Amino acid sequence: IEDYDVVASMLSARCRSLRSLDLERGLAELVSGCRLLEELDLGWCSTLQSSSGCFQHLARSLPRLRKLFLTANRTVCDSDLEELAANCSALEHLDIL
């Protein structure tokens, strides 16, 4: 795969019932189209930076999220966790460093 953004865009457009995904890039495209996601593994995705607002956007866009893996992302901050707590009431498992 040469362009993960294209993959995420295609998933977003055609797989609206997607429930679980392990993905490294294209997060904004994905969460905008696949709002039913319940599990998301973004562990070891070094390109995701809290300062971009990606984790807050994720929290606001995926209210059914039950499991989120942010393993080894050292940029996750308090405001990201506050957004998850406020918007993801179904969250049962959160993996952060």
N, C-alpha and C positions, 0 to 999 in steps of 0.2 A: 504494500500500500504506500503510495507516494504522497497522498494528500488526505490526511485524516479529516479535514474540514469537509471534504466532499462526502466522505463516508457518513459523517455525523449529519450532514444535510439530507442525505438520502434516507437514513434511518428516521430522521425527524419527519420527513414527508410521507414515508410509506409504512412505518412501523409504530403507529400511534398506540398500540396495545403492549408495547415492549415493557417488561417488568424488571429485568435485571441486565446490567451491562458493565463490562470492564473496559474502560476507555481512557486514552491518554490525552486526546485533544478534541477540539470542536465542542467544548462544553456548552457554550451559550446557544449554539444551534440546537444541540440535543435537548436541553431542558426546555427550550421554547416549544418544541414540537412533541416531545414525549412526556407529557405531564403526568402520566400514570405510573412512572417509574417508582418502584418500591425499594430496589437495591441498586446501589451505584458504587463501584470500586474505582477510586481515583488515586489509590495508593501509589507512591513513588512517581507521581506525575510532576516532575520538577518544573514544568513550564507553567503550572497554575500558581498564580501569586495572589494572595489576599488583597493586595493593594489595587488590583484590577476590578475588585467587586464581584469576582466570579462566584465566591462561596455564598455571598449574600443573595446574589441573583438565583443561585441554585436553591437556596432555602425558600425564597419567595415563589419559585416556580414549581416546586415538587412537594405539594402538601401531603402526598401519600407515602413519602419516603419512610421506610422502616429501618434500612441498614445503609450506613454511609461509611466508607473507608477512605480516610485521608492520611493514611499511614505515611510517615516520613515527610510530610509537608510542614516545614518549619515556619511557614508564613501565616498559618491559621491564627486568628486573634480573637479577643473577647467579643468584638462586635459580630464576628462570623457566628460564634456560638450562641450569642443572644438571638440572632436571626433564626438559627435552626430551632432554638427553644420556642420562639414565638410563632413560627410558621409550620413546623413539622411535628404536629402533635402525635403522630403515629410512630415517631422515631423510637426504636428499641435498642439499636446497636450503633454506636459511634466509635470509630477507631481513629484516634488522633495521636500524634507524638507529643 
